[in-house]
Amino acid sequence: MEPHDPALEPGVSLALARTRAAMLSHISYSLELTLSADVADPVTGRITVRFTTPTAHEVVFDFAAAQTSLRATRVGGLDVVPTLASEHIVVPIDVIRPGENVVVFDFISDASVLNRGADLVYSLFVPARARLAFPCFDQPDLKARFTLTLDIPAGWQAVSNTPIDTDAASEGRHRVRFRETEPLATYLFAFAAGLLAVEHGSRDGRLFRVWHREHDRKLIDGNLDAILDLHASALSWLESYTGIPYPFSQFDTVLVPSFQFSGMEHPGAIFYNAGRLLLESSASEHEHLTRASLIAHETAHMWFGDLVTMRWFDDVWLKEVFANFVAEKVLAKVFPDQDHALRFFLANYPSSYAVDRSEGPNAIRQPLENLSDAGQLYGPIIYLKAPIVFRQLELILGEDRFRDGVRRYLSAHRFGNATWNDLLSHLTSGADTDLEAWSSAWIDQAGRPIVRVETSLGPGGRLAGLVCRASDPAARGRIWPQRIDVALGYADRIEHVPLTLLDEMTTAAVVGERPAYVLAGGAGLGYGRFPLDRTSCQWLLDHVEHVPDALTRGVAWVTLWDELLEGSIPAIAFLRTAVRALARETDGQNIERLLSTAVRAFWTFLSVTERDDMAAALEGCVAERLRSARTTTERASWFAALRQVTITGEGCAQLERLWRREESVAGLPLSEGDETTLAFELAVRSVANWREILDVQRERIQDPERRARFTFIAPALSSDASEREATFTRFGDRRARAREPWVLTAMSYLSHPLRQAHARRFIRPGLALLPEIKQTGDIFFPARWAEAVLGGHASPAAAAIVRQCLTECDDWPLRLRNVILVAADLLFRAGRPPQ
């Protein structure tokens, strides 16, 4: 029987969420789960739900497991037969009373939501997947206190959001009961259980535990101090900035092999992808900075997202923007010698531009009618564009006023929920600043402006002024109010002109010598497409390595990349400039960025003939910089690039000698991970002994998790086309996609540029899997899958297949179509002739 509530539909609808939020309070869950080492055994459980309601009414719980998974329901101690429909359990009105109610469910969890292996089980419930594991109210604004009891095999350990209260052994098993949590949204509740090891440490009187499954003791010992130091520094800075002591009862970290995300901010037990924190001795400076940023990001979530949680997932960006925005401030303290203005620019702008310049951009804040679609809100715009926007907001308000508003916001909504408008009211409290128009442009609308800067010349050709013209590429007359910087470049210096753009045209009276180039946004301030005039473009192509300031050079490279993508300069010209500049660049962050774009230009935008012509020069440049690098982290960056771009026979032979340990890279000991990647890169290049290389490398790997990963990926490297086709075919089975990071690596190799002609057959079925992947995968998987399917392609034939797929999926939700449009953007541009 279907209930009468019209808001009842699969997922968690906004209408249902609002109804429940108005009627339910004082919620608590007492959850008991029985876990087995045999993955074929079901996960059984019981949950006791307490809640208060002012009136009697039917109560709708979320439970998306099969209907047969609900084994019993009791209300007030009496058996009840509820209605099951549309992924919900409806408890009838006649058993609900005003005041406190107690509902008990016996159930079997959906195995797909609990990441299960023979000796490890861990949960991951974001954005609304707790309802697959147990009956609950799976919406962020119904926070509850959780008490978890796990019945697990002897020898296993368990970790959750709070410390263990009791641990009782019995007949080869033991029951672990955790203390009651602080009020949490369901997506933040978490646990892990299995054969886990734990490291203990303390910093400044604070105790830390690091849980892991790593068998390489040297890897643990080489990273533990850094992990503890970085977390301690982040906690200290955040307590000072927010004025609120760490608000939860413990601070554990759990390092999960092949975890789906880089990290997940479960309060009291942050889960990380183990490989992101356990760095090899050959890790690059970029990897060290990325680890520090990740730790600061997840630690910031303890306040921004966990202590104060968005009311609905249309504001999910609000927790992510704070986490990334604050992480940059933490890094400035931890790494004072870094150029953090350059880091902020390179970490945020290029990836944001990649979405905003595509045919599928999205706004920072997006409407959401059902939490089943919440996973598609995530991406570069909320993670990377939003911090850029917040920096503009901080400039408008001033750092102190911005911080004070943030403190008021956190204090007012402590252990509760809030919206973007709530934050705005705290930021502008007692002030005359009206941020509604600003918010409409930057938060509620997609895209970026086109901003052209022209010079006015006076007598003798001297500079007499600047004219800045801003336009809306969608021709809707939108204005993006912002502060930008215009760099005027000369042979021996750079002069910066600050501008505030509030209208379509802005002028500045600047008198002086005519500059060699004009670069809008040259100090990393300002967001948009900043076309170069012909003189400036040519000067930068000819002399960019001589720009004296590292930040301005970084901006110049991102702007030149825009010019390449818009067809204003040929890819071969860009790459020749890049090779010349790479020989001289000294800033590590610019090296990382320039290598990234050079590799992309090499594989995506050069013809086969151009690639063959450029290969020796690019390999030679990278190899020379590798030989002359002064530190291990610098060598790591150059070596990683060398593996990616090498295609000449001589270069491949050298890589094979390195893999065989017949040669070595001076000052760079190759780790097992380095040798594995070398084996993969040699195999995808179809070197003569590719199969032997893979077989030997598999035997070199002693860690069972890493060996399993290697075995999973290796068939995608095969020179046998039928073997690659069989590898792709198995990805149609959701069970074969359970280890999503492994799947993405394998798919990327299947679609490698050297294999793209054969891989065109994977495009149509690969994209056709997206609706199913959206339903069964974790939040980042659809976009990453589309990127893996399309990332190696550059041909007009591949672009035509994608266009046809878009026509055929015209009835798909817009967000899912946008996933394809963003992933295909470089493919669509690759065949475009220079203008």
DRENMINU-461722 format. One record per residue (C-alpha): residue in one letter; x, y, z. Coordinates in steps of 0.05 Angstrom, whole numbers, plus 5000, padded with zeros to 4 digits. Example, Ala and Ser with C-alpha at 12.3 -4.5 7.8 and 13.67 -1.06 7.14 Angstrom:
BEGIN
A524649105156
S527349795143
//
This chain:
BEGIN
M500050005000
E502850684980
P502451215035
H498551845020
D504552315029
P505652624959
A512852794978
L514652054983
E519251864926
P525851484920
G531651834954
V530452395003
S526352944973
L526853664996
A519353665012
L520053055057
A526153345090
R522653995106
T516653635134
R520853195180
A525253775203
A519054145226
M516253555265
L522153165294
S527253335347
H531653035401
I533652455356
S538351905378
Y540451245347
S542950625383
L545850195328
E548349475334
L551749135275
T554548425268
L560448385221
S563647755193
A570347625160
D566547245106
V564147755056
A558547275035
D555347335104
P550147875111
V551148475157
T545448435206
G543448975254
R538649285302
I537450025311
T533450365366
V531151055345
R528651565395
F525452205374
T520652725399
T514752995359
P509353505380
T503453125350
A501552425327
H502952325253
E505851785208
V513451795210
V517551655148
F524351325156
D529351255100
F531650545083
A534050395013
A535749655022
A531349114992
Q524449065024
T526148365050
S531948685088
L527148955141
R526148375188
A522048675245
T519349335270
R517149515341
V514250165366
G513750265441
G515449525451
L509749275405
D510648935338
V508349375280
V507549235205
P509749875170
T508850075098
L514949985053
A515150414991
S519950834950
E526050684993
H522350875057
I519150565118
V512650905138
V510750795211
P503150915216
I500051485255
D496251025303
V502650795338
I506051485343
R504451925403
P506152645421
G512652695459
E518152165458
N517551545414
V521950935410
V522250535345
V526449905338
F528349595271
D531748925258
F534848935188
I540148695139
S544649235110
D545549325035
A552449015023
S554049534970
V554650115020
L559349765068
N566249705038
R567748995056
G573848555049
A575947925085
D579348325140
L576749045134
V569949365134
Y568950115132
S563050585122
L562451185076
F555551495080
V556352175046
P551952475019
A545752055037
R547851325038
A546851165111
R539750965091
L542850375053
A545950115116
F540450225168
P533650575176
C534651305194
F532752025178
D538152125125
Q538252875119
P543553365145
D538953795188
L536453235231
K542653155273
A542752595323
R546952265376
F549551575357
T551450995402
L554750445362
T555949715382
L559849255335
D560048505342
I566448315306
P571247725299
A576747625351
G583147955329
W579548535295
Q579949245321
A574749785310
V574650545308
S568851035304
N567251765319
T568151685394
P572551285442
I570950575460
D566550505522
T566749745532
D569949155496
A567448455516
A570247805487
S565947185478
E566846535437
G571746775385
R568447455377
H567848105416
R562848665424
V565549365421
R561149915446
F562950645432
R561051245473
E555251675451
T557152185398
E555952925397
P550153125351
L551952895281
A548852895212
T548052175187
Y553252275132
L558452425185
F557351795226
A562751275211
F566450655232
A571950185209
A573349485234
G578448955215
L585748775221
L588049465237
A594449705268
V594750345309
E600250855322
H599951315382
G602852015389
S602052675424
R603253395407
D602553975455
G598953525505
R593953285453
L593352535440
F592952255369
R591751555341
V593351355270
W589950715246
H592650355185
R593849705148
E600749855120
H605749275123
D611849695105
R614449935172
K619350415139
L613550765105
I609950855171
D616151095208
G618051565152
N611351915153
L608451875224
D611752495252
A609652915193
I602452665198
L602152835272
D605653515264
L601053735207
H594753545244
A597153885308
S598954525270
A592154535235
L588354425300
S592254975336
W591155485281
L583755325274
E582555375349
S585756065348
Y582156305285
T575256065305
G575856205380
I572855515393
P576854935422
Y576654285383
P569354075394
F569553315391
S571652775441
Q577452465403
F581852605343
D583651965305
T585751865233
V584351235193
L588751085133
V584650645085
P588050305026
S584950524960
F579850964996
Q574951274946
F576551994967
S582852354987
G579652445054
M572952465091
E571752905151
H568252425199
P568852795266
G573452425314
A575651945259
I577952265194
F578651745139
Y584251845088
N586751495026
A592951175055
G597151344994
R595852095002
L598952105072
L604151545069
L608851865019
E614651494988
S621751754999
S621651974926
A615452414935
S615753094901
E614953764935
H608053814904
E606053164938
H608453415005
L604554064997
T598453684973
R598653245035
A599153845081
S593354185045
L589153555050
I590353495125
A588754225136
H582454155094
E579753555132
T581653855199
A578054505182
H571754095169
M571453945244
W568754655251
F566254785181
G561454225164
D561653805227
L560554295284
V556154735238
T552954345181
M549254595120
R541754535127
W540954225058
F545953985007
D544754584962
D549654915010
V554654345010
W559454834978
L559455235042
K563254715082
E567954575024
V569655305011
F571455415084
A575654785086
N579754985026
F579955735042
V582255605113
A587155055090
E591055575051
K591656005113
V594155405153
L599255245100
A601955945103
K603755815176
V606455115166
F610655275104
P612656005112
D617955975058
Q612955795003
D609956304956
H602856214980
A599856724932
L602556304875
R600155664908
F593155944918
F592956144845
L595455494816
A591455054864
N584855394848
Y584555774783
P586455274728
S581654734750
S575955234760
Y577255524691
A576954824662
V569654764683
D567555484670
R570355494600
S566954834581
E559954744554
G557654464621
P559254974675
N555454994740
A554155524793
I557355474862
R550455424895
Q545754964858
P538454784871
L537254074895
E530553734899
N532853044922
L539052804959
S539752234910
D542652764863
A547053084916
G553352734893
Q553253124827
L554053784863
Y561253624880
G566953844835
P572154384821
I567154954825
I565154844898
Y572154634919
L576555114880
K572555694850
A568955814916
P575455974954
I577156474899
V570456804910
F571356794985
R577957154978
Q574257704942
L569157714998
E574757775050
L577758355010
I571058705010
L569958625085
G577158625110
E580558035144
D578558215216
R571358345200
F570957715159
R573957295215
D569457605268
G563357455225
V565656735218
R566356675293
R559356935304
Y556656445253
L560155845286
S557956045356
A550756175337
H549855505301
R554355065343
F552354325335
G546754565290
N545354745217
A545855385178
T545255665107
W549156135063
N544256685081
D545656565155
L553056655143
L551857295102
S547757585159
H553457465208
L558757745160
T554858385147
S552058475217
G551959205237
A554759425169
D551959765108
T554959275058
D549758975012
L552458324984
E546158064951
A548058284880
W555158044891
S552457364915
S547757314856
A553457394806
W558756964840
I554856444880
D548456334842
Q550856364769
A555655954728
G561256184683
R566456724682
P566857414649
I571257604591
V575558184612
R579658554559
V584759074579
E586859584526
T592260114531
S591060844513
L597261154482
G599061884483
P604462304450
G610761934432
G607261264440
R607461324516
L602261004560
A596461474576
G591461014609
L587960334613
V581060144590
C578059504619
R571959214584
A568158654617
S562958244580
D558557644591
P560457064543
A553256824547
A550757504524
R546057574583
G548858234606
R551457964672
I556658354713
W561558014759
P563758544809
Q570958414830
R577758694844
I583258524795
D590458694784
V593458884717
A600958754708
L604759214663
G611058854642
Y617659174623
A624558884609
D626959004680
R620659054723
I613158954732
E608359504752
H601559314781
V595259714772
P589359524818
L582359594788
T575359494816
L570559244763
L563359454777
D560859584706
E562159394635
M567759904627
T572960134677
T578460624663
A584960794699
A589461394688
V596361084682
V601861504652
G608761244635
E612860824588
R609160354541
P609559654570
A612259054533
Y606158654554
V599658754592
L597258174635
A590558234669
G590457864735
G597957884736
A598457874812
G593657284818
L587657724833
G581657714787
Y577557154756
G575657104684
R577956994613
F583357514602
P584957524527
L591957774510
D592958304456
R597458074399
T603558444423
S603058174494
C601657474470
Q607757464424
W612357774476
L610357244528
L611356684477
D618256944463
H620457164533
V615856884587
E621656564624
H624557264635
V618557524674
P621957674740
D616357494788
A614356764799
L606956924811
T606457344748
R609956784709
G604856294736
V599156744715
A602356824647
W602656074636
V595355984655
T593456554608
L597556274551
W594155594562
D587455954554
E589956254489
L591855564464
L585055284482
E581455864449
G585455734386
S589256384389
I596156054389
P598355384359
A599754824408
I606654714377
A608455444392
F606155364464
L610154724472
R616455014442
T615955594491
A614755104547
V620854694531
R625155314527
A622355584592
L622854914629
A630354944620
R630555584661
E624655564710
T626955544783
D620355584821
G617854884840
Q610555064836
N611255364767
I615254754745
E609554294767
R604354714730
L608554794668
L610154044665
S602753884672
T600654334614
A606554124571
V604653394580
R597453544563
A599353954502
F604053404479
W598952854481
T592453224464
F594053804418
L599853594375
S599053184312
V602752524310
T607952844265
E608853444312
R609252974371
D614752574338
D618453214321
M617953484392
A619152844430
A626752854431
A627053594452
L621853494508
E625052854534
G631953174530
C629853784568
V626453384623
A632252894628
E637353454634
R633353794689
L632853124724
R640453054723
S641553764749
A636153764802
R638753944871
T633753594917
T630052934920
T623353274914
E625653654851
R628253004820
A621652664836
S617753184795
W622353134735
F622552374737
A614852334740
A614552784678
L619852374642
R615651744651
Q609652094621
V612752394558
T617951884537
I616251564470
T622951524433
G626350854427
E632451094464
G628151404520
C624050774529
A630350354531
Q633050784587
L626550734627
E626949984619
R634149974645
L631850374705
W626149894718
R630949304712
R635449644762
E641149644713
E641550404719
S639450884773
V637451614779
A642751964820
G639852204885
L632951894874
P631851204902
L626050884865
S620650614909
E616250014895
G610850504872
D615750834824
E617650164794
T610349964788
T608750594749
L614850484705
A612449774690
F605550054671
E608550604627
L613050114591
A607349624580
V602750154551
R608350334502
S608449594481
V615849504491
A618448834468
N618348494537
W612148834564
R608948184591
E615247964625
I615948654657
L608948604686
D610047894711
V616548074745
Q613748704776
R607848314805
E612747854840
R616748444867
I610648704904
Q610148394974
D604348795004
P597948394989
E593649014978
R598449324928
R599348654893
A591848584886
R591549284856
F597049114806
T593548464786
F587048844775
I590149384731
A595248974691
P590348694638
A588849414617
L596149474596
S596148884550
S598248954478
D592848434462
A586748824442
S581948264461
E584848264531
R583649004537
E576548924511
A575148384563
T577848854617
F573049404596
T567148914590
R567748704663
F566949424685
G559649364665
D558648954728
R558049404789
R561748884831
A567848974787
R567549724800
A567849654876
R575149894880
E573850544844
P581050814845
W583450174813
V578050204760
L579850924743
T587150764734
A585550164690
M580650564648
S585751124639
Y590750624611
L585450314566
S584351014537
H591651224537
P593351674477
L597751124448
R591650664448
Q586251174430
A584650894361
H582650224392
A579550564453
R574450944412
R570050314417
F569750434493
I566951144489
R559650994475
P558750424524
G563150774575
L558851404575
A552550974574
L554550704642
L554251394674
P546951354700
E548450684734
I555150944761
K551551544789
Q546851074827
T551950574851
G558550954856
D561151464904
I560352204893
F566652344852
F566351714810
P561751944753
A566152544734
R572552154743
W569851574702
A568052044645
E574952354649
A578251664647
V574051454587
L575352084547
G581952354574
G586552014524
H582652204462
A584152774415
S581152574348
P575252874310
A572452174306
A572352114382
A569252804389
A563852604339
I562151984380
V561452404443
R556952904407
Q552652324383
C552252044453
L549952724479
T544452724426
E542252034446
C542152194520
D538152834511
D533252614565
W538752524617
P538853014676
L542653654659
R547953524713
L549652844684
R550253134614
N554653674642
V559353134669
I560552924597
L561253634571
V566553814622
A570353164612
A570153254536
D572153984534
L579453874514
L577353334464
F572453824431
R577954354427
A583553894403
G581753904330
R580154644327
P584755004278
P588555624302
Q584956284291
//
